[in-house]
Amino acid sequence: MIKATMASIGAVFVLAGCDVTTTSGAGGTITPELRQDYLVAVASVGCVLRDERQYGAVDFQAGLTREQTVAITTGYLSRGKAQRVDDGNSIRITTGPCAA
């Protein structure tokens, strides 16, 4: 019985390791669905996050916390799916519905 339970737990960890699109951090778990909601929300504000108005709209529309929004944005920046805009403070998302 103990061996079967340990095997089941091991299988869960192996399967969890396969889903590289789900991440956890200070803002909680970010699922592929939340990333999709984020991309739709960013597209609705013109694909550029400039200030509180855009970030707030994305947070609200996607149902994300600010920490989750920042984590997703940072992840896209690090993977080359977003870029800093001329002023250095704004970020243009370049993936999903915002792909040029």
Summary of the structure (lengths in Angstrom):
residues: 100
radius of gyration: 16.8
end to end distance: 55.2
largest distance: 61.5
contacts: 268
relative contact order: 0.15
helix: 57%
strand: 14%
